[in-house]
């Protein structure tokens, strides 16, 4: 793990350590050394923590694997206009099923060239969002059950669900 600072200019505040040590030695002169130096050290530690917080210290971990979640609209408006997008042999009665099969086939084909550690998943949405395939490393998408359509379109909920997965 590496570390990163958002505002490294705030590290100049560490120069306040010198006055803290000087004032600590002067104001704590009546204490014995066994108590004075740990008190000064605690003050310096507090200064360091505050400055690092202000500078925006972050731990950064790098990952090379990739997780892609396809977010697919299955609302009634898409299903209604699907026959216009599908091949001529599709009939309007099976447009919804054909569209889901075509989308699943396209997503599977798009994931053929992925690396072994990459994951692929599918979220569908209409009035509610649901996972059809959890992100997994396998080449085939898990067959999720297609639920009854709900009226409406909740794209924001689908994106939140995809980000959470």
Helices and strands as residue ranges (DSSP letters): E 2-5, G 8-15, H 16-27, H 33-55, E 57-60, E 67-73, H 76-85, G 92-94, H 95-110, E 119-125, E 129-136, H 155-164
